[in-house]
Amino acid sequence: MSFEKVCPAAAMDVGTMAKFSLNGTNIVLYHLEEGFYATQRSCTHTFAPLEKGKIESGKVRCPLHRAEFDIKTGEVVKWANFPPGVQVLNIIRGEKCLQTYPTKIEDGMVYVDIV
């Protein structure tokens, strides 16, 4: 594993997320009650930026078509469902999980392994 330094752990309050770029890989870092988690930045539906979405009960909801993903596992919780009619696009853009990345805290800093 090759962990990269992202930010001080104290810089992110619980319940927040922020985007970062590590060696050309765009990620979103989430600070949940249970700790820090990282996923790819783009929604797997139409590639909207997830950091503009919402965190609710351990899930991130895409700001564009409201797809929901489990932050810890990347699994699809609910596929795109807004606006009405987007289901036609879903025939082409089938459900796909988010890429997740391991995280660790060391000396007060958050590290993410993007390899």
RAPEUR-V175812 format. One record per helix or strand of 2 or more residues. SS is the DSSP state (alpha for helix, beta for strand). FROM is the first residue (numbers start at 0). TO is the last residue. If there is no record, write none. Layout:
ss = (SS:SS)
from = (FROM:FROM)
to = (TO:TO)
This chain:
ss = (beta:alpha:beta:beta:beta:alpha:beta:beta:beta:beta:alpha:beta:beta)
from = (2:8:15:24:34:49:53:58:67:75:86:99:108)
to = (7:10:21:31:39:51:55:60:69:77:91:105:112)
